[in-house]
Amino acid sequence: MYLNGGIAAVTQRNRIKPLLENKKVQVVACGTSMEARNIQKDELAPGVIYVPASLKEIIKRMQEGYIYLVL
């Protein structure tokens, strides 16, 4: 299966290892994107957090004072 973009990274521990090791960073996988690309929860790298929809999570976190960065 060919995956690109951020959603591909959440299945590849070596690719996101520095982020997962940073205690100030949470790596979150969007369930909507996962479903569109046929990615199952058990394919996520250890330490990646699943959320059903990233937009809801982003809005919730911004209301809590977090900032949203697009890398």
N, C-alpha and C positions, 0 to 999 in steps of 0.2 A: 504494500500500500504506500502510495506517495503522499506525503503531507508537507505542507509548507506553512510559514508564518508562526506566530506564537503558540498556536494550539499544538503544533508538532513538537515544540520544545518541551511541553509538559509531559511528554511520554519518554523523553530522553534525559535520564539523570545526569549523564556526563556533560551534556550541553548546558544544563542549568545548575550544576553543582555549586558554583560560587554564590548564586542567589539563595539556594536552599540552606547553605551554611551560614548565611548572614541572619542573625537573630532579629534584625530590624526589618526584614523583608518577608512578606508572605507571597508565595506563588499560588495563584488561583486559576483553576480551569473552568471555563464556561461550559455548562451542560448543553446549551443550545449549539455552540460550535462543535462540541464533541459529537452530538447526535447527527449534525449535518455531515460529519466526516466519519461516522461509524466508529468512533472511539469509545471504548468501554471504560468504566471507572477503574477496573483492575489493571488497565494499561498505563495509568498515571504513574509517574515516578514517585517513589516514596517521599512523603513530605509535601506533595502538592495537594492543595485543598480544592475540593469540588464544590461548586455552587451551581444551582439550577440555571440561573441567567445572570450574566455579568453586569448588565445594565442596572438591575436592581441592587446588586452588590456595590457597584460604583456609587450609586446615589446614596445608599445607606452609609457607606464609609465617608463620603464627602460631608454628609450631615453630621458625622461624628468628628469632623475636623481634619480628616486625611486629605492628602492631595492626590490627584490622578496624573500619572506620568505615562506617556506613550513613548516607548523605546523603539 
